[in-house]
């Protein structure tokens, strides 16, 4: 039997996502009521500019007083799609204090202060849902938190930012440089006028913190996430990856240590084999690869941003929060029982692809190999190319130095076996001190094997 009194919903923000949420609530009211067991009613929409024309948004619901809206006392669920830290954190905690559950798409706030928000929700016996905060429409947070609750997740590896994936995809498919690919992403609306949050990895780092916390049942904040951007990735890096049978992707990687006593979270560009499922993710799509002990390898794929996809995730959480209101219960709160420490980046075990500018003369390769040996880093492959050669004429050479030429300059590409990031970083530092090494052209990690 359906309850006749509607559940009241307050919406904070009415931009691209908020407008789409309003449209779906209005046009699919009967379907949503049937799924929930009660009708829902938009009780108010907080905006900064109430006079702005918003198609399909009832003007009588608009208000500039977000605080008064969340304090009303008759609001069942607050949907927050404003973004940023303040005043949103205060508005959400105020909503909790007045008995409202919250559905949020705010990755930055959750990555910075998720623990206190979960604690506040628990204190007031209300829900905090945020499926839309990571990977847009892709159902990811709920499967990690609920479907895999009985399993042990060891690794989460994913493309969680559509802008950077679009840029790297264009660099790979067209041979464009970073600036050209960024210009195209901006023209098509994939990149903001100020793309810093995307291209420097801040957006992906926030999402990595959220995913690591849920996957490993421990508290991880954005400050725990090692972050590197993709602005230094060159067309030469993309070409070098292709010669190795790889492509370059901006990855968020969350891992449990082999002994299970710590976790790591990091965001950076990396080479992955073309055979890996993530290598085929094109354009602005997102995909996340989850490795669990019992379930094995799982792939989640779909659009990671946009008004309609994000609104889909928001509405899924809204339905769950409303159902819990009817049942006078709450959903899953924060699960941080393991209290695992987050290890520094230096403890991460990975592989490196290092491109060196070296003097093209006998003995250089032997000197370089000695540096790697001194830091206990094993060399996997070496490729040497003279400056007068084309990019397609690379030839593999032996570590003994066979194939070295006299005079001029050369490019020496070394791909290592797995070692700690600290050992690899120390190796690179020592290589920079060699007289025969003119410069380190690029460094990139190799993942997905």
N, C-alpha and C positions, 0 to 999 in steps of 0.2 A: 504494500500500500504506500502511495506517495504522500509525503507530508505536504500540506498545503502552504504553510508559512515559508516564504522563500529564504534562502540563505543569502545574506547581503555581502557583496564584494566591493571593496574600495580599490581603485586603480591609481597608483602613483606613477605618473608619466604617461604621455600620450603621443609619443613619436611614432616611428615606423612600426615598432613592435607593439606598443600600447594601442595604436589604432587598429591593428590587426586583431589583437585580443578583444577589443570592443566589438569589432565586426563579427567575430565568431560567436561571442556570447549572445549577440543580438540575433543573428541569423540562424543559429543552431540551438536556440533556447530549448526547444522541445526535446531534441536528442540529448542535450546535456542533462536536462531534468530527469530523463529516463535512466541515464547512466548513474546519476548521483542518487536518485530516490527523492529528490526535492527540487523545485525550481530555484534558480539563482537570479539575483537581481543586482544590477550595477547601482550602487548607492551613491557613488561620487567618483570623480576623476580629478586628481590634483595636477595642475599644469602651471607653467610659469607665464604663458601668454594666452589668456582665455579668449582674446579677440581673434586669434589665428583661425582661419577657416580649416575645419577638419571634416572631411566628407564622412557621413554616417555616424558621427559622434554627437549625441544629444547635447546641445549647448547648455541646457538647464542642469546638467550633471557636473559641469566644470567649476572648479574652485581653485583659488591660488593659496588657500590655507590648508596645506597638507597636514599640519599638526592637528588642527581641529577635526579633520576628517578621520584620522586614525584614533582620535580620542573619543569618538562618538559613543562607544560602548555597545552599539548594536551591530557593529561590523563583525562578520564571521571570519572572513579571509581578506587579507591585504595582498594585492599583487604589486610588486615593486619592479619597475623597468626604467628607473631613472639612471642608475649607475653612479659610480664614484663612492667615496667614503662618507663624507658628511655633506648634507644633513641626513643622508639615508640611514646610517647606523642609529642615530637618535630616533628617527621615525619608526624603524623596525622594532627597536626595543620598546618604544611607546606603544606600538600596536600589541606587542606581547603583553604588556602590563594591563592593557584594556581588553584582554581575552581573545584577541584575533590571531589566527594562524597566518603565516607569511609564505608567499611564493615569490622567489626572487630570481633574477637573471644576472645578479651582480657578482661576477667572478672576482673582481678586485677586492671587494669587501670581505667575501667569504675566505679568500686566500690569506688576507691579512688578519682577520679577526673572527674566523668561523667558530673557534672554541667558545668564546664568550657569548656569541649569539646562540649557539646550541644550548649553553648552560641557562641562558635567559629563557629560552623556549621551554626547556624542561621545568624550570622553576614555576612557570605559569601554565604548565600542562597544555601547551599548544604545539603546532607543527611548524617546522622550517623546511621547506622544499626548495630545490634549486637545480633541477634537471637542465634548465635552459642556460645555466652558467658555463657549461662545457659542451662543445661540439653541437650546438644548435639543436636541430630536430632529432639527432641520433640518440636513441635510448641507450644510455651508457651508465649514468650514475645509479639508476634504480637496479639494473642488472648486477652491477658491482656490489651494491649495498644489500640487495635482497636475493637475487637468483644465485649468486655465488657466495652467499653468507656461510654456507656449509663447506666451502672449499678453501684452499690456500692459494692465493694469488701471489705469484713470484715476480711477475714483470708486466708492466704496461708500457707499450711502445706506440706512439701515435703521431699523426699529423693533426694538430688541433687548431691551426690558424690558416684560414683559407687564403688570405692575402699573400703570405709567404709561399704557400704551395703554388699559387698562380704564378708568382714571379719566377720561382725555380723551374716550374714546368715550361714557361716560355723561354727561359734561358737554355733549357735542354732541347726543346723541340725546334727552336728557330736559330739558335746560336747567338741570340741577343746578349748584350751585357746587362749588368744589374740595373743601371740607370734607365736603359731603354725599356726593360721589362717592368720596372716600377712605374714609368710614365704610362705604359699601356694599362697597368692595373688601376692607376688613378683615373684615367680617362673612362674606363669601364665601370667605375664606382666600387671596385674591390678594395682600393686603398684610400684612406682618409687624406685630406690635404696635408696633415701632419702624420706621417705613417710610423712615427717612432715606436709607438706601443707594439705594433706588429713586427716591423723589421728588426727591432732590437730585442725581441723575444719577451717583452714584459707581459703581453697578453697570454702567450703560451705558458710562461712561468706560473702565472696565477692559476691556470687550468691544471698544470702539472701538480701544484701543491694540493689542489682539491682532490685530484685523482689518487695521488699517493696516500693521502689521509684516509680515504675510503677503502682503497684496495688493501692497505696494510694495517688498518685499524690502529692508526697512531696519528699524532698531531704533527702536521707538516704545514708550515706557513711559506709564503712567497720568499721570505728571507732565507729559507733553507734550500732554495732551488738555485743551482748553478745555472747561469744564463749567459749565452753568447748570441749575438745577432748574426744576420746574414749579409750585412753590407760589404763585407770583405770578400765574399764569394765572387770569383771571376769566371769569365767564359772559359779560361784555361783550366780551371778546376773542374768545370762541367765536362770538358773534353777529356781530361785525364780520367775522370770517373767512368766515362763511356768506354775508354780503352780497357778499363779493368772489368767491364761487364757490369758496371754499377750506374746509379743515378744519385743525384744529391737531393736530399729532403731536409726540411727543418723539422726536427724531431723533439718531442717531449718524451723523456725516458724515466720511468720510475721503477726501481728494482729493489728487491729484498736481497740482502747479502747471502752468500752460500751457506753460512752458518746460521742464518736466520736471526742474528742478533742486532742487525741494523738495517736501515734503508737508505737509498739515495734518490735524489730527484734532480734532473738536469734538462736543460733546453739548449740545443745548438744545432747547426747544420752538420750533416753527416752523410757519408756515402753508404748506400745500401745496395745489395745485389739486385739485378733486374728480376731475379727469380723470387724475390720477397714480395708478398702481397701488397705491401705499402708502396712499392716502386711503381705500380700501375695507377695510383691515385692521381688524377689529373685536375687541371684547372683549379677552382677554388674549393674543391671538395675536401672533407675531413675523413679520416679513418683512424681507428684505434685498434691495435692488436694486443690482446690480453692472453697471457700465458698462466694457466692455473694447473695445479697438480692433478686433480681428478678430471676436470673438464677438458684439459688440453689447451689447444690454441683456438682462440675465438677472434673473429673480425667484426668490427662495427663500422659501418660505412654510410655516408650520406652528406647532405648539405650542412655546413657548419655554421651558417649565419644567414641573415636575411629576415625580413619581417614575418613572413608566413612560417618558415621552418622554426624560428625561435618561438613564435606564438603557439605553435603546436606543442612544444615542450612545456611552455607555461600552462597551457590548458590541461595537459595531462596531470601536472602537479595540482592544479586547481581542483580537478575532479577528485583526486586522492584526498586533498585536505578537506573538501566538503563532505566526502563520505565519512571521514573520521569525525567530523563535527556531528553528523547524525548518529554515529555509533558511540559518541562521547568517549572517544579514545584518541590516541595519537599514533603517528607512524614512527618509523625508525629515527632515532635521534643520533647524536654523535657516537660513533664506536671507536674509542681510542684506548681500549683496554690494554693493548700490547705495550704501549709507552716505549716504543723502540726509538733509539737515538737516530738522528739523521747524520750519516757520515759525510765528511768533506769530499769534495770532488777528487782530491788526490787519491782516495781509496778506491775509486771506480776502476774496474778492469776493462780495458778497451783496446782497440787497435788504432794506429795512426797512419795517415797518408801524408808524407812530408815532401815538399818540392823545394830543393835547394839550388841556388845559383852558385856554381863552383868553378874554380880554375880548371881548364881542360888540359890536364897534364898527368903523367904517371904518378901513382901513389896517393892520389886524392881519395879514391874509393877505399883504399886500405885504412886511411886516417879516419874516414867517416865510420867505417865498420868498427874500428877500435873504440870510438866514442860510444857506440851502441853497446858494445860488449862491456865497457866499464860501468854502465848503468844497468846491466843485466836485462837488456831489452833485445830480444831476438829479431833479426831481420827476416821478413818473409820473401819479398821480391825487391829487386833493384832495376831501375831503368835509367839509362844515361842517354842524353841527346845533346849534340853540339848545337851551338846557336845558329849555325849555317844550315841546319837541317829543318825540314818541314815538320809540322806537328804529327803528320801521319807516318814518319819514318823512324819512330822510336825503336830501339833495339834493346833487348834484355842483355845484361852483362853479368858476369860472375863477380862475386865479392872479392876475388883475388886481385881484381884490377884489370883483367883482360878486356881489351876493347877501348882502353883509355887512349886519348890522343894527346899530342904535344901542342901547347899554345892555345890561346883563345879562351872562351868561356863555354860552359856546358850547363845543362839542366840535369840534375840528379834527383830522381823520384824514388823514395824508399817507402815501402809498405811494411809495417811491423807485424809481428805476432802479438798476441794479447799480453798486456802488462798493465801495471797500475798507471793511472794518469799522472801521478807524481813522478814516477820514473821516466815516463815519456816526456814530461815537461822539463825535467832536469837534463835529459838527453838533448833536447832542442836548445836549451840554454848553453850547453857545452859546445854544440855544433856551431853556434853563433860566434864562439871565441876562436875557432880555427881560422888561420890566415888564408887557407885555401877555400873557405866558404865565404863567398861574396855577400850572401844574404839568404834568408829563409823566405822564399816567395809565398808559400802558403802551407798551412797545417790544417788537416781535417781528420776527424775521427771516422772510423769505418765500423758500421753497426749491422745488425740484422743477420748475423751468421751463427 
